[in-house]
């Protein structure tokens, strides 16, 4: 090692960095191991969880519209508690990701990022709905300096509007970009799984608005709930498992290019 | 000697004031609790949970419409639009018929195109209905009667022609 030249050393460093970058990219999502599934879907208490079936999403954006109107998120502001992303992998290997107006008005034209893509040049393309993952170990909660954001006993991450000072540390700490400044209240806002609805036996507004059954909410610990059955019997994945946040939004039909 | 007394007085004074902080805090700050002893994730103002639960529900769901509008409700449920909620097009009911007294119906082409615009990204077969997979009817908005509202020819409640 001592007679290694500077050139060799730099070369080795560059290769290591590139390798690291590739393996990081590959680690964007993982399929869950049975032990991990068992750990997150057993327990005496209620534990709210969510399933998104990306193979069913048509990108109509009704979920975003319903969420905004239900939860008083300003309709014309470029913020939302849930949104839908469009992924296009062209045959040239280019990946295009967009979400105009966070899909509030749905996708009705074939012009991602203002580009016309001929249909024959599309390799694979699909929609991915996103929302707060209501993590088992929410890193956003850890960052709050005033105790305004917390996880409830039934596993929903909420923001105390009276206590939040709007410092934004939680926005930085969330690996999923699920939090934002509410332009009217000037504090942090985020998806609550529609806590005011699910605690009354209703479904979240986005789940109800979805005409395609792409979104499902339920108790992960209840063996009879649909989400429990899907997470335990189907091939599900979560976003960014390397953060060890243990997200509770499970996806069917993810792809390597989903970030 | 005098100097030591002075320092001691200051130190004791600081401790006395500091000791008041928890007392003052218990008066000013509402009750915080670490549920299940979890100070990392569950330290919060307990009253907030009830506040969150008491927020107003705006989207009432199709069952809310059933009793007063049974004709349209049954028509939709028998059609290929069975899984489309009334409020997706009619807007949130909130406390209808008290407030709002009338719901605004979104009849723009853009609303129908959210699902029916011919995009290469959509799944073409849709298997969500109990009657089995139905093909998604997709149209190119620039070819298919541009400028005319879809509802001019189509009946949304029966998902067919008028």
Interface residues (C-beta under 8 A of the other chain):
Chain A: X55 X56 X58 X59 X60 X61 X62 X65 X66 X69 X70 X86 X88 X105 X106 X107 X108 X109 X110 X119 X122 X125 X126 X127 X137 X138 X141 X142 X147 X148 X149 X150 X151 X152 X153 X158 X160 X161 X162 X163 X192 X195 X196 X197 X199 X200 X202 X205 X208 X209 X211 X212 X213
Chain B: X32 X35 X36 X38 X40 X41 X42 X43 X44 X45 X48 X49 X51 X52 X53 X54 X55 X56 X57 X58 X59 X61 X81 X83 X84 X85 X87 X88 X91 X92 X110 X113 X114 X115 X117 X119 X120 X121 X122 X123 X126 X128 X136 X141
